[in-house]
Amino acid sequence: MTLLDDVKQRVDIVEVVSRYVQLQPAGRNMKAPCPFHTERTPSFVVFPESQTWRCFGACATGGDAIGFVMKREDLSFAEALRRLAKDVGVALPTPTATPAASNPLITVNKAAAEFYTRYLLAAPEAAEMRAYVQKRGLTNDTITAWAIGYAPTEPDRLHQHLLGRGFNADVMVNAGLVLRGDDGRTRDMFRGRLMFSIADASGNIVGFSGRSMDGSNPKYMNTTKTSLFDKGSILYGFHRAADAIRASGEVVIVEGYMDVVMPHQEGFRNVVASMGTALTQQQVALLEGLAKTVVLALDPDAAGQEAMYRSLDTSWRIFQRPPSGQTGGRNVTFRQRGIELKVAQLPDGKDPDEIVLESPDAWKRHIANAASVLDFLFLNMPKRHDLKTAEGRMELAQKLGGLIVTLEPGAQGRYMAQLSAIVGVDQRTLDQVLGVSRQALLRQAGVRPPQRVLAAPGAMPFRGAPGNSLERHTLGLLLKTPELRDAAAGLAPDHFRNAENREVFIAWWQGATLGKLKSSLDPLLLPHLETLLDASAIRASLSTSRTDLAECVYRLQQRLLQEKKHQEGGNYIKQSEEASAEGVQTGVPPEALAVNKEMVELFKERHERSNAWRKGLRTT
């Protein structure tokens, strides 16, 4: 058994998905509104028996637990696997780190940051930008210390400068500093933007964010994802804030780069930014062991408030999960984990950097008066729901109830009494209306139910997703027999439910030979690749393998079409019910007809191929 198999056997997809959405029973399965697009009627289904999920709505995609985490958190396969492995107590080998001094991407990023900063502070063309940052209150010492700069408007000014420093174009492209078009021509990634250098926890510059100054979109442009830069794993300013966070036991999380730099300049050095995203498990891991209190102080405008609610929902569920190494026994609650989450209510029209610059004392008061997250939500969440309707009250009860049950019993009683008063039902009825057990609510909140002990390696029964053997056999044929590449023209990544199979197929489809495949895949996938290449799995002639592959392709295509048919059928039923309620007659939608036609054509093609094969046997 590989480490990958060990992780997948231990992971419960219901528990994984429940950290992000509130699942409701639907027969033997679970359903919820899709976490990847907005919808009113739930179309997202989790299948516990096969340990898979699928959106039967606009996304029209699915996969396993690893694929879900990859999509939900925008992670690579290896990143998602490592996160799930940590959750279930499987130790994966630590990737070999490249020393900063010998990593060309870190070196070229440092050179680019120095160029941007010098250009801002000295170039005649940057005079207007210098006036802007001075108006915002930044000193030259702060600009230099934080490597803030300005990107020239010329299309290749940075490119030419770095060439002169001895860097080649490939390094610049790999670092995300320079873009290369299909014609081979290059141009600078950032032009005419105020530049913020982004460092990792060790202080190495790994990427940049450029702010538009002329009103063009996007307002902020980040370095594209590279081997160094992944915004979901970085807290802006953390390398400068860590000591102050450790000393005070408190971290303040803001939204923007200026909201970090200005407090630091004024002596508030425990401030970081979440890179414009809700907190991720990787970001929280940076704070574990340093902070006892986390204060969210996001912008008070509409966008900032929406970010606040997204961050509160995600952060609560992440902080409620047991710390590394605590997996069983009694439930680990928010307090037991040793971290308290609070919200600072900032005045309208004032961003954190403006508050700090105008009145450091006012900033101190806002942070000191931060409310507990549940107090904040109880004050503000009812305003976001229509409590005149049963649906609005139910939705509010489910959202707040799923958080309340993660508290200690005493706090649970107090908040449940408040919730009962808000939604207008007694507590016993409220428990019944929620329709789920306490343990289910705990799972929805991302907390392991009490009395659950992690199984020892190999103790859990094997849970293989149906169709996985088909996927593996298909990949084995393709990998062992390069001559079959043309016969796989009908395959696509969506045909593979298992994330590891999909990753291997994508690498193979991009033209990688077997040798290149072994060197390009993440090391965590190499044992799986060896399984696919097991010689005992494929011992047949080329013609037999071609026939075998054709049947595999047909079955994978049929499986995907059946899922699409289910999806379109569900959409048709839903649309018909809505139209019928309004007295409107509807016909079968063209999408459903198209899927039916595609299935008929696929079956016809298979039938003709089968007849041709039998005819060939009779003539030999």
ZAMARGU-4260 file (C-alpha; in steps of 0.2 Angstrom, whole numbers, plus 5000, padded with zeros to 4 digits):
<rodrens>
0) 5000/5000/5000 | 5007/5017/4995 | 5006/5032/5007 | 4993/5039/4995 | 4982/5024/4997
5) 4984/5025/5016 | 4978/5044/5016 | 4963/5040/5005 | 4958/5025/5015 | 4958/5036/5031
10) 4950/5052/5024 | 4931/5053/5025 | 4924/5064/5011 | 4909/5068/5021 | 4920/5075/5035
15) 4931/5085/5023 | 4916/5093/5013 | 4907/5097/5029 | 4921/5109/5034 | 4915/5120/5020
20) 4896/5117/5017 | 4882/5111/5028 | 4877/5094/5021 | 4860/5087/5023 | 4855/5069/5021
25) 4847/5064/5004 | 4844/5045/5005 | 4861/5036/5006 | 4870/5052/5000 | 4872/5070/5006
30) 4868/5086/4997 | 4871/5104/4999 | 4871/5120/4989 | 4887/5119/4978 | 4902/5128/4986
35) 4909/5133/4969 | 4895/5143/4962 | 4879/5152/4968 | 4862/5143/4968 | 4846/5142/4977
40) 4842/5123/4975 | 4856/5111/4981 | 4864/5102/4966 | 4880/5097/4975 | 4880/5078/4980
45) 4892/5068/4991 | 4892/5049/4989 | 4899/5042/5005 | 4900/5024/4998 | 4911/5028/4984
50) 4920/5043/4993 | 4916/5055/4979 | 4906/5071/4975 | 4898/5079/4960 | 4890/5095/4956
55) 4875/5092/4945 | 4872/5111/4942 | 4883/5124/4933 | 4900/5116/4938 | 4896/5099/4930
60) 4911/5092/4938 | 4916/5080/4952 | 4930/5069/4960 | 4936/5063/4976 | 4942/5071/4993
65) 4959/5077/4986 | 4950/5084/4970 | 4938/5094/4981 | 4951/5102/4992 | 4962/5106/4976
70) 4947/5115/4969 | 4940/5123/4985 | 4957/5130/4991 | 4965/5132/4974 | 4979/5120/4979
75) 4991/5108/4969 | 4988/5090/4970 | 5003/5088/4982 | 4997/5103/4993 | 4980/5095/4995
80) 4987/5078/4998 | 4999/5085/5012 | 4984/5094/5020 | 4973/5079/5021 | 4988/5068/5027
85) 4991/5080/5041 | 4972/5079/5046 | 4972/5060/5047 | 4989/5058/5055 | 4999/5051/5040
90) 5017/5057/5039 | 5022/5061/5021 | 5041/5064/5016 | 5046/5082/5018 | 5050/5090/5001
95) 5068/5094/4999 | 5070/5113/5001 | 5081/5123/4989 | 5092/5135/4999 | 5087/5153/4996
100) 5105/5158/4991 | 5105/5145/4977 | 5087/5147/4971 | 5087/5158/4955 | 5068/5163/4957
105) 5072/5170/4974 | 5087/5179/4967 | 5078/5186/4952 | 5064/5192/4963 | 5076/5201/4975
110) 5084/5210/4960 | 5067/5215/4953 | 5061/5222/4970 | 5077/5232/4971 | 5074/5239/4954
115) 5056/5244/4957 | 5061/5252/4974 | 5075/5262/4966 | 5063/5267/4952 | 5050/5274/4964
120) 5062/5284/4975 | 5073/5291/4961 | 5066/5290/4943 | 5060/5307/4936 | 5045/5297/4928
125) 5040/5291/4945 | 5037/5309/4953 | 5018/5307/4953 | 5019/5290/4961 | 5031/5297/4975
130) 5019/5311/4978 | 5005/5298/4980 | 5014/5287/4993 | 5020/5302/5003 | 5002/5308/5004
135) 4997/5291/5010 | 5010/5294/5024 | 5024/5282/5020 | 5042/5287/5024 | 5057/5283/5013
140) 5064/5271/5026 | 5047/5262/5026 | 5047/5261/5007 | 5065/5254/5007 | 5062/5242/5022
145) 5046/5234/5014 | 5053/5235/4996 | 5039/5245/4989 | 5041/5251/4972 | 5035/5257/4955
150) 5034/5247/4939 | 5039/5258/4923 | 5025/5259/4910 | 5037/5253/4896 | 5034/5235/4891
155) 5051/5228/4894 | 5060/5240/4905 | 5062/5227/4919 | 5066/5213/4907 | 5081/5223/4899
160) 5087/5228/4917 | 5087/5210/4923 | 5096/5204/4907 | 5109/5217/4910 | 5111/5209/4928
165) 5114/5192/4920 | 5097/5184/4922 | 5090/5174/4907 | 5072/5176/4901 | 5067/5158/4906
170) 5071/5163/4925 | 5061/5179/4923 | 5046/5169/4915 | 5046/5156/4929 | 5046/5169/4942
175) 5031/5177/4935 | 5040/5194/4931 | 5040/5192/4912 | 5026/5185/4900 | 5031/5176/4884
180) 5018/5176/4870 | 5015/5162/4857 | 5026/5171/4845 | 5041/5170/4858 | 5041/5189/4862
185) 5042/5194/4880 | 5035/5209/4890 | 5035/5214/4908 | 5021/5207/4919 | 5019/5223/4929
190) 5018/5240/4921 | 5013/5257/4928 | 5008/5249/4945 | 5013/5253/4963 | 5022/5237/4968
195) 5022/5228/4984 | 5035/5214/4987 | 5028/5199/4995 | 5039/5188/5006 | 5038/5171/5013
200) 5039/5167/5032 | 5058/5167/5030 | 5059/5184/5022 | 5063/5179/5005 | 5054/5188/4991
205) 5043/5176/4982 | 5031/5187/4972 | 5023/5204/4970 | 5006/5213/4969 | 5004/5228/4958
210) 4991/5241/4962 | 4983/5250/4947 | 4984/5269/4948 | 4974/5274/4933 | 4958/5265/4937
215) 4961/5250/4926 | 4956/5232/4931 | 4961/5222/4940 | 4964/5234/4954 | 4977/5222/4961
220) 4987/5211/4950 | 4997/5197/4959 | 5011/5186/4953 | 5004/5171/4945 | 5006/5154/4955
225) 5024/5148/4954 | 5034/5136/4963 | 5037/5149/4976 | 5022/5159/4976 | 5005/5153/4982
230) 4994/5167/4990 | 4984/5154/5000 | 5000/5149/5010 | 5007/5167/5013 | 5002/5180/5026
235) 5009/5197/5020 | 5020/5205/5033 | 5022/5189/5043 | 5041/5188/5043 | 5041/5206/5051
240) 5026/5203/5063 | 5031/5185/5070 | 5041/5192/5085 | 5028/5205/5090 | 5014/5191/5088
245) 5024/5180/5099 | 5027/5193/5112 | 5009/5200/5113 | 5000/5184/5110 | 4989/5193/5097
250) 4988/5195/5079 | 4978/5207/5069 | 4973/5202/5051 | 4968/5216/5039 | 4964/5216/5021
255) 4976/5227/5011 | 4995/5229/5010 | 4994/5248/5015 | 4984/5242/5030 | 4999/5231/5036
260) 5013/5243/5031 | 5006/5259/5040 | 5003/5250/5057 | 5020/5243/5057 | 5027/5261/5053
265) 5018/5268/5068 | 5024/5254/5080 | 5009/5241/5078 | 5020/5227/5072 | 5008/5212/5075
270) 4998/5216/5059 | 4997/5205/5044 | 4986/5203/5029 | 4978/5187/5022 | 4982/5192/5004
275) 4964/5196/5000 | 4957/5178/5003 | 4948/5170/5018 | 4960/5162/5030 | 4967/5145/5024
280) 4974/5131/5034 | 4991/5135/5028 | 4990/5153/5034 | 4983/5147/5051 | 4997/5135/5053
285) 5009/5150/5053 | 5000/5157/5068 | 4999/5141/5078 | 5010/5142/5094 | 5012/5161/5092
290) 4994/5169/5094 | 4981/5166/5107 | 4970/5179/5100 | 4966/5183/5081 | 4957/5199/5077
295) 4950/5202/5060 | 4950/5220/5056 | 4944/5221/5038 | 4938/5237/5028 | 4921/5243/5033
300) 4915/5245/5015 | 4903/5233/5006 | 4917/5222/4999 | 4927/5222/5015 | 4912/5216/5024
305) 4908/5202/5012 | 4927/5197/5014 | 4924/5198/5033 | 4909/5185/5032 | 4919/5174/5021
310) 4934/5174/5032 | 4924/5172/5048 | 4915/5156/5041 | 4931/5149/5035 | 4942/5154/5049
315) 4930/5148/5062 | 4930/5130/5054 | 4948/5130/5053 | 4952/5136/5070 | 4939/5123/5077
320) 4948/5109/5070 | 4960/5100/5082 | 4978/5106/5082 | 4991/5095/5074 | 4993/5079/5083
325) 4976/5080/5093 | 4965/5068/5084 | 4955/5058/5096 | 4947/5057/5113 | 4936/5072/5119
330) 4931/5086/5107 | 4943/5100/5105 | 4933/5116/5105 | 4939/5134/5101 | 4944/5138/5118
335) 4952/5121/5121 | 4963/5124/5106 | 4969/5140/5114 | 4965/5153/5101 | 4951/5165/5102
340) 4944/5173/5086 | 4938/5191/5087 | 4931/5205/5076 | 4935/5223/5076 | 4921/5234/5070
345) 4929/5249/5061 | 4921/5265/5058 | 4913/5268/5041 | 4923/5276/5028 | 4940/5273/5036
350) 4952/5259/5031 | 4964/5253/5044 | 4979/5262/5037 | 4969/5279/5038 | 4964/5276/5056
355) 4982/5272/5061 | 4989/5287/5053 | 4975/5299/5059 | 4974/5292/5077 | 4985/5278/5084
360) 4975/5279/5100 | 4959/5276/5090 | 4967/5260/5082 | 4971/5254/5099 | 4953/5256/5105
365) 4946/5247/5090 | 4957/5232/5093 | 4955/5232/5112 | 4936/5233/5109 | 4935/5219/5097
370) 4920/5207/5100 | 4920/5188/5100 | 4915/5181/5083 | 4899/5174/5089 | 4894/5191/5097
375) 4898/5200/5081 | 4888/5187/5071 | 4873/5187/5082 | 4873/5206/5080 | 4875/5207/5061
380) 4869/5190/5054 | 4851/5192/5057 | 4851/5208/5046 | 4857/5197/5031 | 4842/5185/5032
385) 4823/5188/5030 | 4817/5183/5047 | 4799/5186/5041 | 4800/5169/5031 | 4802/5152/5038
390) 4816/5149/5026 | 4826/5164/5032 | 4824/5159/5050 | 4829/5141/5046 | 4844/5147/5036
395) 4850/5158/5051 | 4847/5144/5063 | 4857/5132/5053 | 4872/5144/5051 | 4873/5150/5069
400) 4868/5133/5076 | 4882/5124/5067 | 4895/5136/5076 | 4886/5136/5093 | 4888/5117/5096
405) 4907/5119/5095 | 4908/5129/5111 | 4909/5123/5129 | 4892/5117/5136 | 4889/5133/5146
410) 4892/5145/5131 | 4881/5134/5120 | 4866/5136/5132 | 4868/5155/5132 | 4870/5157/5113
415) 4856/5144/5110 | 4844/5154/5121 | 4849/5170/5110 | 4846/5160/5094 | 4829/5154/5100
420) 4823/5171/5104 | 4829/5178/5087 | 4820/5164/5077 | 4805/5164/5088 | 4805/5145/5093
425) 4809/5137/5110 | 4826/5128/5111 | 4818/5110/5110 | 4809/5114/5095 | 4825/5123/5088
430) 4835/5107/5090 | 4821/5097/5081 | 4819/5110/5067 | 4838/5109/5064 | 4835/5091/5059
435) 4852/5085/5063 | 4861/5077/5077 | 4874/5086/5088 | 4887/5075/5080 | 4881/5080/5062
440) 4882/5098/5067 | 4900/5096/5074 | 4905/5088/5057 | 4896/5103/5048 | 4907/5115/5058
445) 4923/5105/5054 | 4925/5098/5071 | 4928/5079/5074 | 4914/5072/5085 | 4919/5067/5103
450) 4925/5049/5107 | 4931/5047/5089 | 4949/5039/5089 | 4960/5039/5074 | 4962/5021/5067
455) 4979/5014/5067 | 4987/5012/5050 | 4978/4998/5040 | 4964/4997/5053 | 4951/5005/5042
460) 4943/4994/5029 | 4947/4998/5011 | 4935/5010/5002 | 4939/5010/4984 | 4928/5021/4973
465) 4919/5012/4959 | 4927/5015/4943 | 4944/5017/4950 | 4950/5001/4943 | 4944/5006/4926
470) 4954/5022/4927 | 4969/5013/4933 | 4968/5000/4919 | 4965/5014/4906 | 4981/5023/4912
475) 4991/5008/4913 | 4987/5004/4894 | 4992/5021/4889 | 5008/5022/4899 | 5014/5005/4894
480) 5009/5006/4876 | 5014/5023/4868 | 5007/5017/4851 | 4989/5019/4858 | 4990/5038/4860
485) 4979/5041/4845 | 4966/5029/4852 | 4964/5040/4867 | 4958/5055/4858 | 4941/5054/4866
490) 4948/5056/4883 | 4948/5071/4894 | 4953/5075/4912 | 4935/5075/4917 | 4934/5057/4913
495) 4945/5053/4929 | 4936/5055/4946 | 4952/5051/4956 | 4963/5066/4958 | 4979/5056/4957
500) 4973/5048/4940 | 4968/5064/4933 | 4985/5072/4937 | 4994/5058/4929 | 4983/5059/4913
505) 4985/5077/4912 | 5004/5075/4912 | 5004/5061/4900 | 4992/5071/4888 | 5003/5086/4888
510) 5016/5075/4878 | 5027/5068/4892 | 5036/5052/4888 | 5037/5040/4902 | 5055/5046/4907
515) 5049/5064/4907 | 5033/5059/4917 | 5044/5051/4931 | 5054/5067/4932 | 5040/5080/4931
520) 5027/5072/4942 | 5027/5076/4961 | 5037/5063/4971 | 5021/5059/4980 | 5014/5053/4964
525) 5028/5041/4959 | 5023/5026/4969 | 5005/5028/4961 | 5014/5029/4944 | 5023/5013/4948
530) 5007/5004/4952 | 5000/5010/4935 | 5015/5003/4927 | 5014/4986/4935 | 5019/4974/4921
535) 5007/4960/4928 | 4993/4971/4924 | 4995/4972/4905 | 5002/4957/4895 | 4994/4958/4878
540) 4997/4961/4860 | 4995/4978/4852 | 4979/4974/4843 | 4971/4967/4859 | 4977/4981/4869
545) 4970/4993/4857 | 4953/4984/4858 | 4954/4984/4877 | 4958/5003/4877 | 4943/5007/4865
550) 4932/4998/4878 | 4939/5007/4892 | 4937/5024/4883 | 4919/5020/4879 | 4915/5015/4897
555) 4923/5031/4904 | 4914/5042/4891 | 4897/5033/4895 | 4900/5036/4914 | 4902/5054/4911
560) 4887/5056/4899 | 4876/5046/4912 | 4881/5059/4925 | 4877/5073/4913 | 4861/5065/4909
565) 4857/5064/4927 | 4862/5083/4929 | 4851/5089/4914 | 4837/5078/4920 | 4837/5086/4937
570) 4838/5103/4929 | 4823/5099/4918 | 4813/5093/4933 | 4817/5108/4943 | 4813/5120/4928
575) 4797/5111/4925 | 4791/5112/4943 | 4795/5131/4943 | 4786/5134/4927 | 4771/5123/4932
580) 4769/5133/4947 | 4768/5149/4936 | 4756/5140/4924 | 4769/5139/4910 | 4771/5124/4898
585) 4789/5118/4895 | 4797/5106/4884 | 4813/5096/4886 | 4828/5108/4886 | 4840/5107/4872
590) 4854/5102/4884 | 4845/5086/4889 | 4842/5082/4871 | 4860/5085/4866 | 4866/5073/4880
595) 4853/5059/4874 | 4859/5061/4856 | 4878/5060/4862 | 4874/5044/4871 | 4865/5036/4856
600) 4880/5041/4845 | 4892/5034/4857 | 4883/5017/4858 | 4881/5017/4839 | 4900/5019/4837
605) 4904/5006/4850 | 4891/4994/4841 | 4900/4997/4824 | 4917/4994/4831 | 4911/4978/4839
610) 4904/4972/4823 | 4920/4976/4814 | 4930/4967/4827 | 4919/4951/4825 | 4920/4952/4806
615) 4939/4952/4807 | 4939/4937/4818 | 4928/4927/4805 | 4940/4931/4791 | 4956/4926/4800
</rodrens>
